Amino acid sequence: MRKTLKRPNKVSSGSVFSVQKDNPGGVASGLNPENRKLKTSSGFTFVEIVVAMVIGATVIMVAVMAYGAIARNGPSRRQANVTLTNAVALYGTTNSLIAVSEAPSFAAAAMAESMRERLLADISSASAVCCLGRDRPNPSGLRVTNLALPTNFDVRGMVTPNNFRTNLVEPLQNVYTSYTGATTNANLSIYILGYSGYATNVIVKAIYETDMVSLTGTTPGVYASVRRYVGSTMTDYYHVFYPGQTNDFSPLAAFFDQSTNYLGSSGNATTDRYRKAAGRPFYFVWWPDPARKNLKSGYLPESLTSANPRWDYSDMAGATSFFFVIPAFPPL
């Protein structure tokens, strides 16, 4: 009888389902967890973190030491103690010894910039603006919040500083002086008028005062102060001292009336040369610049004649970055 031999099934050793002798459980080698390569992630070790912290602390310490060395050895802020006999009129204090930074002072310049923004905001909501020159400090009792109006008086008809002084601040004429064109006074008051619901008075929103005080003695120089008052309350100010200098910062303001085409000739050449406004009258105003070391600009003026209004104020070119063109009647 012939035997029939069964041929064994050929199983590829590479098959994932092949069973090895060392795998008695019959688990396919491809599914065996022991044969799989696992991907692992690693972070910083504790030693690495400690080293990084030490390096960071060292860098910060070196930066602090360098800053301290620069602060100690660099140029220090210069300060002067000046004696003001009129400190009461300027600041309402009985202490005549005033501590003030010497120019250039960027801290004072920042305060001046804040006051510039305040002035522009006041002008934008004003009914009228008037600049009055004076030769002495403004007494504290004359900082008013309203002015009496003459009967049937229209503020818009009060064109010149002299008209304003005569009609509205007549009792204060011993403080404010008359000027045409550019004022030669060392001090200036800017009246910012508001609106009133009464025909008998006008509101004074604020008064800006500029005082250039020439000092002699132990601390010679020029003390410059700009302040904002609402009534008798000082709301803003900046000041700076120019040691060893004379007051070459002039004029503080110039008034331009309506042109001769509108007003006609006054018959006075000094008056007519400032009749340049094509529409409403306006002012040029200059404030001292704390960021500049010198009051004098060093500008070489053009070859001008006295018939040109720039004859009076061309020296102010480059003297300050605080220059304003202010309309006498902003709403118009």
Secondary structure, 3 states (H helix, E strand, C coil): CCCCCCCCCCCCCCCCCCCCCCCCCCCCHHHCHHHCCCCCCCCCCHHHHHHHHHHHHHHHHHHHHHHHHHHHHCCCCCEEEEECCCHHHHHCCCCCEEEEEECCCHHHHHHHHHHHHHHHHHHHCCCEEEEEEECCCCCHHHCCCEEECCCCCCHHHCCCHHHHHHHHCHHHCCCEECCCCECCCCEEEEEEECCCCCCCEEEEEEEEEEEEEEECCCCCEEEEEEEEEECCEEEEEEEEEEECCCCCCCCCEEEEEECHHHHCCCCCHHHHCCEEECCCCEEEEECCCCCCCCCCCCCCCCCCCCCCCHHHHHHHCCCCCCEEEEECCCCC
